[in-house]
Amino acid sequence: MSTRTLIRGGLVITAADETHADVLIEDGRIVAMAAHASTVAEGWTADRVIDAANKYVIPGGVDAHTHMELPFGGTFASDSFESGTRAAAWGGTTTIVDFAVQTVGYSLREGLDAWYAKADGKCAIDYAFHMILSDVNESSLKEMDLLVEEGITSFKLFMAYPGVFYSDDGKILRAMQRSANNGSLTMMHAENGIAIDVLVEQALAAGRTDPRYHGEVRKVLLEAEATHRAIQLARVAGAPLYVVHVSADEAVQELAAARDKGLNVFGETCPQYLFLSTDNLAEPDFEGAKYVCSTPLRPREHQEALWRGLRTNDLQVVSTDHCPFCFTGQKEMGRGDFSKIPNGLPGVENRMDLLHQAVVDGHISRRRWIEIACATPARMFGLYPRKGTIAPGTDADVVIYDPHAEQVLSVETHHMNVDYSAYEGKRITGRVETVLSRGEVVIDEREFTGRAGHGLYTPRATCQYLH
């Protein structure tokens, strides 16, 4: 049975336009848009009418970097695909791209199948996968081509975490050469893990064990150096490169220089680098452990460089790198040894709101908000125009956003399965009110009406920015 939903009276904001328009949805897709109160719009009828007067009507967010149920450091990320996608919906995100993990000694297919099984029937919103390449060899290189045909069109490599995910330059080059041939996008965790391990060992030997030393050993220069090296390897391979969780001014400069040469090099940052700093890592009584992630939080002066990068398009995407670990029982594993603190922050629920706050604060425009949170991640990872915009023919992933509502971010009110908020007590202007995923209302005026299993696996095309 066909159902029609009409969203009336809102300001429709996409990366390209802002228009006062009514939006007609049928069978999970947007079928028409027309100026509010126009003859065309007045003639529409629907089973359900949503009043969006004085609200924004925006595309559902696309979070291209999440880690649900990730095994790390002897434990697992605390959000399941069920709890994590529900929290994402509460925050106005309607698509996540999570990371399937290849374990050393196993095939890509085994890793991917394990992640299909984790997510199947659990997700409240649509989802897709990248593939983490942990074991680059002849057979995994061949498998890359098969995965691209299956809609897994991006592969993540690590210059960090020796002994876990780390690949040396030769393996990285081989994987990039394969990407150049099969049209996939290489994603890079750019930190010099070999050098960092030396500094970790030295810090611990000197008795520097508190969380703040996590930030001190993972030096800005070692992020910048790895970013530079990744860019040069990509140039040698003739492959595109997407650097994840860029946190420092010097790394942005490396990306900007590459882009000025016309290279297919892209950069992502995350809300934690825009809103938090080493001040958080230094919080007393081991509270700093809550903020341990890699790349680490940086001194506050780096924030302006990241905002500037987002304005100048040297950084194109804001994702969360959502990888939550509870303070009690998980982060506490690193008491007395910061290197044993599981790396990761919760944030999938907060991204759209924090970036709207950035609009309020004058860092970015409204359209740029939608561009970096919805449209560009969808284009970057082959989901556009089904995802990331509002137009006839697109999936009806739509958020009614109240730009005037005020809220305070807190563990007391968030829906992520983690026992603290990285933004505890932060006042925000703007709040998600109603969320549709493929035309189905999953958040209805601040009530969750969705269900596990509504979210569908979404195969991806290749990156739409490659020239």
Backbone hydrogen bonds, N-H to C=O, Kabsch-Sander energy under -0.5 kcal/mol:
donor,donor_aa,acceptor,acceptor_aa,energy
5,T,25,I,-2.4
6,L,48,R,-2.8
7,I,23,V,-2.8
8,R,6,L,-0.6
8,R,50,I,-2.8
10,G,21,A,-0.6
11,L,55,K,-2.5
12,V,10,G,-0.8
12,V,19,T,-3.1
13,I,11,L,-0.6
13,I,57,V,-2.2
14,T,12,V,-0.5
14,T,17,D,-2.8
19,T,12,V,-2.4
21,A,10,G,-1.2
21,A,19,T,-1.1
22,D,34,A,-3.2
23,V,7,I,-2.4
24,L,32,A,-2.9
25,I,5,T,-3.1
26,E,29,R,-2.7
27,D,3,T,-1.5
29,R,26,E,-1.8
30,I,394,T,-2.6
31,V,24,L,-2.7
31,V,29,R,-0.5
32,A,24,L,-1.4
34,A,22,D,-1.8
36,H,20,H,-1.4
38,S,35,A,-2.1
42,E,38,S,-2.6
43,G,39,T,-1.1
43,G,40,V,-0.8
44,W,41,A,-1.5
47,D,4,R,-1.5
48,R,4,R,-1.6
50,I,6,L,-3.2
51,D,49,V,-0.5
52,A,8,R,-3.4
52,A,50,I,-0.7
54,N,9,G,-0.6
55,K,52,A,-2.2
56,Y,401,Y,-3.1
57,V,11,L,-2.7
58,I,56,Y,-0.6
58,I,399,V,-2.6
60,G,397,D,-2.3
61,G,92,G,-3.1
62,V,373,A,-2.5
63,D,61,G,-0.6
63,D,95,T,-2.6
64,A,62,V,-0.8
66,T,97,V,-1.3
67,H,322,H,-2.7
69,E,79,D,-2.1
70,L,67,H,-0.8
72,F,75,T,-3.1
75,T,72,F,-1.6
77,A,70,L,-2.4
78,S,324,P,-2.9
80,S,78,S,-0.5
84,G,80,S,-2.9
85,T,81,F,-1.6
86,R,82,E,-1.7
87,A,83,S,-2.2
88,A,84,G,-2.0
89,A,85,T,-2.1
90,W,86,R,-2.1
91,G,87,A,-1.4
92,G,89,A,-2.0
93,T,88,A,-2.7
94,T,61,G,-2.0
94,T,92,G,-0.5
95,T,61,G,-1.5
96,I,126,D,-1.7
97,V,63,D,-2.4
98,D,96,I,-0.5
98,D,128,A,-2.4
99,F,66,T,-0.9
100,A,98,D,-0.6
100,A,130,H,-2.6
102,Q,100,A,-0.5
102,Q,132,I,-1.6
103,T,101,V,-0.5
106,Y,103,T,-2.4
111,G,107,S,-1.5
112,L,108,L,-3.0
113,D,109,R,-2.8
114,A,110,E,-1.8
115,W,111,G,-1.6
116,Y,112,L,-2.6
117,A,113,D,-2.2
118,K,114,A,-1.8
119,A,115,W,-2.1
120,D,116,Y,-2.2
122,K,119,A,-2.4
123,C,119,A,-0.9
126,D,94,T,-1.2
127,Y,456,L,-2.2
128,A,96,I,-1.8
130,H,98,D,-2.8
131,M,154,S,-1.9
132,I,100,A,-3.3
133,L,131,M,-0.6
133,L,156,K,-2.7
134,S,132,I,-0.8
137,N,135,D,-0.7
141,L,137,N,-2.6
142,K,138,E,-1.8
143,E,139,S,-2.1
144,M,140,S,-1.4
145,D,141,L,-0.8
145,D,142,K,-0.8
146,L,142,K,-1.0
147,L,143,E,-2.4
148,V,144,M,-2.1
149,E,145,D,-1.6
150,E,146,L,-1.0
151,G,148,V,-1.5
152,I,147,L,-2.6
153,T,151,G,-0.8
155,F,185,L,-2.3
156,K,131,M,-2.7
157,L,187,M,-2.8
158,F,165,F,-0.6
159,M,189,H,-2.4
164,V,161,Y,-2.2
165,F,161,Y,-1.1
166,Y,161,Y,-1.9
167,S,158,F,-2.5
172,I,168,D,-2.6
173,L,169,D,-2.6
174,R,170,G,-2.2
175,A,171,K,-2.5
176,M,172,I,-2.7
177,Q,173,L,-2.6
178,R,174,R,-1.9
179,S,175,A,-2.3
180,A,176,M,-2.5
181,N,177,Q,-1.2
182,N,178,R,-2.3
183,G,179,S,-1.6
184,S,179,S,-0.6
185,L,153,T,-2.1
186,T,240,P,-1.0
187,M,155,F,-3.1
187,M,185,L,-0.5
188,M,242,Y,-2.4
189,H,157,L,-2.4
190,A,188,M,-1.0
191,E,189,H,-1.1
192,N,222,L,-1.1
193,G,159,M,-2.3
193,G,191,E,-1.7
196,I,192,N,-2.4
197,D,193,G,-2.1
198,V,194,I,-1.1
199,L,195,A,-1.8
200,V,196,I,-2.6
201,E,197,D,-2.2
202,Q,198,V,-2.2
203,A,199,L,-2.4
204,L,200,V,-2.6
205,A,201,E,-2.1
206,A,202,Q,-1.4
207,G,204,L,-1.6
208,R,203,A,-2.7
209,T,207,G,-1.3
213,Y,210,D,-1.8
214,H,211,P,-1.8
215,G,211,P,-0.7
215,G,212,R,-0.6
216,E,212,R,-1.3
217,V,213,Y,-2.4
218,R,214,H,-1.2
219,K,217,V,-1.8
222,L,219,K,-0.7
223,E,219,K,-1.2
223,E,220,V,-0.6
224,A,220,V,-2.7
225,E,221,L,-2.7
226,A,222,L,-1.1
227,T,223,E,-2.4
228,H,224,A,-2.6
229,R,225,E,-2.5
230,A,226,A,-2.8
231,I,227,T,-2.1
232,Q,228,H,-2.3
233,L,229,R,-2.5
234,A,230,A,-2.3
235,R,231,I,-2.1
236,V,232,Q,-2.4
237,A,233,L,-2.2
238,G,234,A,-1.2
239,A,234,A,-2.5
241,L,264,N,-2.4
242,Y,186,T,-2.6
243,V,266,F,-2.9
244,V,188,M,-2.0
244,V,242,Y,-0.6
246,V,268,E,-3.7
252,V,248,A,-2.0
253,Q,249,D,-2.3
254,E,250,E,-1.5
255,L,251,A,-2.0
256,A,252,V,-2.9
257,A,253,Q,-2.4
258,A,254,E,-1.9
259,R,255,L,-2.6
260,D,256,A,-2.3
261,K,257,A,-0.8
261,K,258,A,-0.7
262,G,259,R,-1.8
263,L,258,A,-1.9
265,V,263,L,-2.1
266,F,241,L,-2.7
268,E,243,V,-2.3
269,T,317,V,-2.3
273,Y,270,C,-1.3
274,L,270,C,-1.0
275,F,271,P,-2.2
276,L,272,Q,-1.9
278,T,298,R,-1.2
280,N,277,S,-1.8
281,L,277,S,-1.0
282,A,278,T,-1.6
283,E,280,N,-1.6
287,E,284,P,-1.8
288,G,283,E,-1.3
289,A,286,F,-1.8
290,K,287,E,-1.9
291,Y,288,G,-1.9
292,V,289,A,-1.6
293,C,291,Y,-0.7
302,H,299,P,-2.3
303,Q,300,R,-2.0
305,A,301,E,-0.5
306,L,302,H,-1.6
307,W,303,Q,-2.5
308,R,304,E,-2.5
309,G,305,A,-2.3
310,L,306,L,-2.1
311,R,307,W,-2.1
312,T,308,R,-2.6
313,N,309,G,-0.7
314,D,309,G,-1.6
315,L,309,G,-2.2
316,Q,267,G,-2.5
317,V,267,G,-1.4
318,V,372,I,-2.1
319,S,269,T,-1.8
319,S,317,V,-0.5
321,D,65,H,-1.8
322,H,65,H,-1.1
323,C,345,L,-2.7
329,G,327,F,-0.6
330,Q,326,C,-0.7
331,K,326,C,-2.9
332,E,327,F,-1.4
333,M,330,Q,-1.9
334,G,331,K,-1.8
335,R,332,E,-2.0
337,D,334,G,-2.3
338,F,209,T,-0.8
340,K,337,D,-2.4
341,I,338,F,-1.6
344,G,292,V,-2.9
344,G,342,P,-0.6
345,L,321,D,-0.6
350,N,347,G,-1.4
351,R,347,G,-1.1
354,L,350,N,-2.8
355,L,351,R,-2.4
356,H,352,M,-1.7
357,Q,353,D,-2.3
358,A,354,L,-1.5
359,V,355,L,-1.2
360,V,356,H,-2.3
361,D,357,Q,-2.6
362,G,359,V,-1.2
363,H,358,A,-2.5
364,I,358,A,-1.0
369,W,365,S,-2.0
370,I,366,R,-1.7
371,E,367,R,-2.3
372,I,368,R,-2.8
373,A,369,W,-1.5
374,C,370,I,-2.1
375,A,370,I,-2.0
376,T,371,E,-2.9
378,A,374,C,-1.6
379,R,375,A,-2.4
380,M,376,T,-3.6
381,F,377,P,-1.6
382,G,379,R,-1.4
383,L,378,A,-3.6
384,Y,378,A,-1.2
387,K,383,L,-2.2
391,A,389,T,-0.5
393,G,30,I,-3.7
394,T,391,A,-2.2
395,D,386,R,-1.4
396,A,28,G,-2.7
397,D,395,D,-2.2
398,V,396,A,-0.9
398,V,436,L,-1.3
399,V,58,I,-3.1
400,I,434,T,-3.1
401,Y,56,Y,-2.9
401,Y,399,V,-0.7
402,D,431,R,-2.8
407,Q,428,I,-2.4
409,L,426,K,-2.7
413,T,410,S,-1.1
414,H,410,S,-1.6
418,V,416,M,-2.0
424,E,421,S,-1.3
425,G,409,L,-2.8
426,K,423,Y,-2.5
428,I,407,Q,-3.0
430,G,405,A,-4.1
430,G,428,I,-0.6
431,R,402,D,-1.9
433,E,400,I,-2.6
434,T,400,I,-1.4
435,V,443,I,-2.5
436,L,398,V,-3.2
437,S,440,E,-2.9
438,R,436,L,-0.5
439,G,396,A,-2.6
440,E,437,S,-2.0
442,V,435,V,-2.8
442,V,440,E,-0.6
443,I,435,V,-1.7
444,D,447,E,-3.5
445,E,443,I,-0.7
446,R,433,E,-2.2
449,T,442,V,-2.6
449,T,447,E,-0.6
450,G,442,V,-1.4
453,G,123,C,-1.1
454,H,451,R,-1.8
455,G,123,C,-2.7
458,T,127,Y,-2.7
460,R,151,G,-1.7
461,A,382,G,-2.5
464,Q,379,R,-2.3
466,L,463,C,-0.6
